């Protein structure tokens, strides 16, 4: 068990964030553990030629056989939607003398050895740290940023909108239970029922803040390896099925089509999960302008709600829209 002990102030200060660096690092599991994250497979097969042009040997070595990655590669975001270059700057700022300890803590308990590309580089830890950060940045720019990240970012931000709605409508206990079945909230303690190694761990949040991070590369809720890492919980994002390729919109009820018209009925059917105008247009095979016109009507009649996250506006069915669709 991994237990986070939260006071009232800690609970009030808990927040969500969306980290491009975390997704970059955890996506390396696609190359070391193929078949585990099936929704992502079509995308990563398409980007394989680009991956072969980056330092794949070094990048693969960052993932242990039990899918652990070193904590320093996934620093806790300081803002809800950080820029990856600011996150990489934090990786580069790790004191080189701490690198060996990070690698030992990640690899030795399970694999019994540090992977050779990393072990060889420890003769000059500052140079190895720079190589790792440079390789991650190149991987991001060549493989993830051009096409995969815009779609994944939409899924991650839509997840955060959904969680905010659960918190507002049903409270913290419902929120934690909705995040993942591994989480249990009881008497001020948030417990992760772990299926990975190690004994029980108790972490007093102690006004350090607890940040929740949705991801496309986890099978259940996880947290940092080290107890001294700022408190975070990473959990599987909702709506990942839309990432695998072309997804047919769910059918709208005939009566609903007759009432509001087929385009608006199809939008309402899709908006059981928060989504952006661009993503809705892609799934419906129409222009974003056409979607915007229908969304404006649905918003004016209080059938959908809008929430801004950074530069993105996400739409979701309102409670009234839910009742209408039912």
N, C-alpha and C positions, 0 to 999 in steps of 0.2 A: 504494500500500500504506500502511496505517496500522499501525504496529508498537508493541505494548506490551511493554516489557522488564521481566520480573518476576523478582525474586530469590526464594529459598525462603520468606522471611518474607512477601513479597507474595502468593505463591501460597496460603500458609496462611491469610492474612487476607482473601482474596477472598470476596465475599458477594453475596447476592441481596436485592433490595428490590422493592416494588410501589408505584409512585407515582401517586396520583390526579391530581396536577397534570400530570405528564407525559402521562397519557392525555387529560386535558382539552385540553392544548395540541396534541398530535399529532392529536387527533380533528378539529381545525379543517381538516385535510386532506380530510376527507369533504365539506366545503363548497367547497373550492378545486379539488380533483381527484376529482370524482365518478367512481365506477366502479373505482377502484384497489383499494379494500379491500372486496371484494364481500360478505364475511361480515357486514359491518356495515350494508350498505345498507338492509335492511328496518327496522332500528331507527331509522336517521337519517331515513328518509323519514317515519316516524311522528312524529318530534320536529321536523320542519320548521316547523310552525305556531309552536311555542315558540321556535325559533331566530329567526324573523322578528320576535319581540318584543324581542330583545336587540340590542346594537350590532354587528350583523353586518358592517357596513362596516369598522369598526376591527378586528374579530376576523379577518376574511378577509385583511386587509392584513398580518397577522403571519406569513403563510406565503409564502415565495418561490415562483417558478414551478418551481423544481427541488425543492420540498417542504421546503427548509430552514426551520428556525425559530430565532430567536435563542437562544443558549445560556442567557441569564439567565432565560428562561421555564421552563427545566427544570433547576432546581438539583438537585444530587445529594442524595438523601435521607440524612438523618443517622441515621435508624432504619429498620428493615426495612419497617414499614407506617406511614408518616407520615400525619398529618392534613392535609388540603388547606389548611386555614387557616394552619397553621404554614408550609407551603410558600409560600403567597401572601405571608405576612409577609416571607419571604426575598426574594421578588421586589420587594416594596415597599421593601426596605432597600437596593436597588441605589443607589449614589451617582448622582444625576441626571446628573452630568458624564460618566459612563461610558456613558450610553444611546446617544448618537450613534455611538460606536465599535462597540458591539454591533450596531447596525443596519447600519452600513457593512460590517462583516465578513460579515453574513448576506446582504445584497442586492446589493452592488455587483459582486462577482466574476462573478455569473451574470446578474442582471437589469439591471445597469449603472445602477440608480437605486433610491432608497428610495421605497416606495409613498407616494403623495400624502398619505393620512391620517396617516401617521407623519411624513413630512417637514414637513407643516404644523405638527404638534404640537411639533417640536423647538425652536420658538421659546421654549417653556416646558417643558423636559424633565421637571421635577418633576411638573407637572400631567399631562403625557402618561403618565408612568410610573403615576401614580395611576389614570388613566382605563383603562389597559391592565389593571391588576390588578383594578379594579372590574368591568370587562367580563368578564374570565375568571371571576370569582366569580359573577356573575349567570348566565353561561352554564352553569356547573357546577350551580348551584341550580335553574335553570329547566328545563334540558334533560337533563343527564346523571345527576344524583344520584337523582332519584325512582325510575327503573326500570332504566335501562341499567347504571349502575355496580354494583348488587348482583350482576347476572349476570356482568359483565366481571370484577369482583373475584374471583369464584369461579374463573373460567378462569385468571386470572393466578396466583392462589395455588396452584391445582392444578398449573400448570406448574412452579412452584418446588418443590413436593413431588416431582414427577417428576425434576427436575434433581438434587435431593439424593440420590435413589435411584441415579441413574446415577453420581454421584460416589462414593457409598459402595461400589457394586458393581463399577465398571469404571475408576475413577480419573479424574484431571484431563484427560488427553488425550482420553478418550472423551467426557467432559462437554463440552469445547469443540467437538469435532466434531459432537456431537449438537445443540448450540445452533443452528448454522446452517452451511450449506455454504461461506459466505464466510470462516469462521474456520479458521485453521491454527495448531496448537501445535507448536513445534519448538525444542528447545534453549533453553528459558527465554524464548522470544519468542512472543507471541500476535499473529498477523497478521490484519487484516481486509483481504481482497481487495476493494477498493472499486470500485463502478461509478459513483461520483460524482466530481466534479472535484477538482483539486488534485494537488500532487506527493506524493512519499513523505514520511511523517511518522514520526518516532521519538519515543516517549514513554517515559521512564524512570519507572516507577511510584514507586520510591523511598520505600516505606513510607507512601504516601498512601492506600493501599487502592484496590482495583479493585472496582467494584460493577456487577453485571449486573441489567438491568431488562427483564422481559418486557413486550411491548406488543401491542396489537391493531392498530397503525397503522404497520407497517413491512413492507417486502417482503423484507428481509434485515437482517443485523447492521449497525448504524450506531453512530457515536460523536459526540462534540461537534465543533463547528466549530473552536474555539480549542484550541491545545495547552496553554494555561494552565488550562483547566477541569479540576476534579478528575476523575480517570480513571473513565469509565463506558463500558459497552457495552450498547446496547439491541438486543434481538433479537425476532423474531416469536414470540409465545406459541403453544403447542400448544392444540388443542381449540377453535379459534375457530369451527369449523363448527357447534358447538352454540349459537352466539349468533344465527344467522340466522333463527331461528323454531322451529317445531315440527320436531324431529328424531326419527325412529323409532329405538328402541333396536335394536342389532344382534341378530339371532336367536341364541338359545342352542341348542346341539346337543341333539338329542332324548335322547341317552344321559345328558347332564348333567342335563336336566330330570327324567329318571326317577330319577337318583341323589339329587339334593338338592331337587327340587321346582321347578316353573316360576318362582315369584317369586325364589328365591335364584339360580337359573340365569340369569335375566335381569339381576339385579344384578351377578353375576360378569362377564357379557358386557359390561356398561357400564363396569365398573371397570378396563378396560385403561388408562384415564386417571383420575387422581385426581379426586374429586368430593365435594361436600358432600351431606349428607342432603337439604337443600332442593332442590338441583339434581337429584338422583336422583329425588325424588318428582315433580318437575315433568315430567321426561322419561318417567316410567312412568305418570303420571296417577293417582297414589295419594297418600295422606296421608304426611307426614313421619314420623308415629308408626309406620305400617306398615313403612316402610323401616327405621326404627331397630331394630325388633324383629328383622328378618331380618339386618341388619348385625351385631347383637350375637351372633347365632349364628355367622355367618361369621367374626367376629373371634375368638370362643371356640375355633373349630376351626382357627384360623391360616390361613384362606383369604384374609383381607383384613388389611391393616394400617391403623393410624390415626396421623395426625400433626396436631398442633395448630399453627395459624398465627394468632396473635392470638386473636380470639374464635371463629374458625372451625375446625372439625374436618373434615379431609379424609380420605377412605377410598380405598384402592387395592388391587388384587389383590396378594397376596404371591407370592413365587416358587412356593410350593406351589400357590396358586390359579392361577397361569399354567400350571403343568404339568397341573393338573386340566382346565382349559379346553382345553388342547391335545389 
